[in-house]
């Protein structure tokens, strides 16, 4: 049980994000457009959580996808939603500033 809780509340490991970003992962900021405009990781795209359903085609064929937001809540929801739609290889990057640390 402790491992389960640790996995939920621990930030994504640095090595995971570093490797995925080196491999040109599709970086998706699921915050609102207003939040995105205030700052975002280099190379990311903004697809707000409530717009994911109408943008599923943008995820198809991607080898690696990292979703992130302000606190990690919306990114967790985005990961679950995309997986439920059959989109593979999704990593919850947590917060946008966590992901930004690895994008240069």
C-alpha positions as CSV (number, residue, x, y, z in Angstrom):
1,X,0.0,0.0,0.0
2,X,2.8,2.4,0.8
3,X,4.3,1.9,-2.7
4,X,0.9,2.7,-4.2
5,X,0.6,6.0,-2.2
6,X,4.2,6.9,-2.9
7,X,3.6,6.5,-6.6
8,X,0.5,8.7,-6.5
9,X,2.1,11.5,-4.5
10,X,5.7,11.4,-5.7
11,X,6.7,13.6,-8.6
12,X,7.7,11.8,-11.8
13,X,11.3,10.6,-11.7
14,X,13.7,13.0,-13.3
15,X,15.3,10.3,-15.5
16,X,11.9,9.3,-16.9
17,X,11.1,12.9,-18.0
18,X,14.7,13.5,-19.2
19,X,14.6,10.4,-21.5
20,X,11.1,11.0,-22.8
21,X,11.9,14.7,-23.6
22,X,15.1,13.7,-25.3
23,X,13.1,11.3,-27.5
24,X,10.8,14.2,-28.5
25,X,7.8,13.3,-26.4
26,X,4.6,15.2,-27.2
27,X,4.3,17.7,-24.4
28,X,0.7,18.6,-23.6
29,X,-0.2,21.3,-21.1
30,X,-3.8,20.7,-20.1
31,X,-4.3,24.0,-18.2
32,X,-6.6,26.7,-19.6
33,X,-5.3,28.9,-22.4
34,X,-5.0,31.8,-19.9
35,X,-2.8,29.8,-17.6
36,X,-0.7,28.6,-20.6
37,X,-0.2,32.2,-21.7
38,X,1.4,33.0,-18.3
39,X,4.1,30.5,-18.8
40,X,4.7,27.0,-20.2
41,X,7.5,24.5,-20.9
42,X,9.5,25.0,-24.1
43,X,8.0,22.9,-27.0
44,X,4.7,22.3,-25.3
45,X,1.2,22.6,-26.8
46,X,-1.9,23.7,-25.0
47,X,-4.9,21.4,-25.1
48,X,-7.1,22.2,-22.1
49,X,-8.5,19.3,-20.2
50,X,-12.1,20.1,-21.4
51,X,-10.9,20.1,-25.0
52,X,-9.2,16.7,-25.0
53,X,-12.2,14.8,-26.4
54,X,-12.3,17.0,-29.5
55,X,-8.5,16.7,-30.1
56,X,-7.9,13.0,-29.9
57,X,-6.5,13.0,-33.4
58,X,-3.5,15.0,-32.2
59,X,-2.4,12.1,-29.9
60,X,-2.6,9.3,-32.4
61,X,0.7,7.8,-33.5
62,X,2.8,9.6,-30.8
63,X,5.5,7.3,-29.3
64,X,5.5,9.2,-26.0
65,X,3.2,11.8,-24.4
66,X,3.7,13.8,-21.3
67,X,0.7,15.6,-19.8
68,X,0.9,18.2,-17.1
69,X,-0.9,21.1,-15.5
70,X,-0.7,23.5,-12.5
71,X,-1.0,21.1,-9.6
72,X,-1.0,17.6,-11.1
73,X,-4.8,17.0,-10.7
74,X,-5.8,17.8,-14.3
75,X,-2.8,15.9,-15.7
76,X,-3.9,12.8,-13.8
77,X,-7.4,13.2,-15.2
78,X,-6.0,13.7,-18.7
79,X,-3.9,10.6,-18.5
80,X,-6.9,8.5,-17.3
81,X,-9.1,10.0,-20.0
82,X,-6.7,9.4,-22.8
83,X,-5.9,5.9,-21.7
84,X,-9.7,5.2,-21.7
85,X,-9.7,6.3,-25.3
86,X,-7.0,3.8,-26.3
87,X,-4.1,6.3,-26.4
88,X,-0.9,4.6,-25.2
89,X,2.4,5.8,-23.8
90,X,1.2,8.6,-21.6
91,X,3.2,9.9,-18.7
92,X,1.8,12.2,-16.0
93,X,4.5,14.8,-15.7
94,X,2.7,16.5,-12.8
95,X,3.2,20.3,-12.7
96,X,4.1,22.4,-15.6
97,X,7.1,23.8,-13.8
98,X,8.3,20.3,-13.0
99,X,8.3,19.5,-16.8
100,X,9.8,22.9,-17.7
101,X,13.0,22.0,-15.7
102,X,13.8,19.4,-18.3
103,X,12.9,21.3,-21.5
104,X,15.8,23.7,-21.4
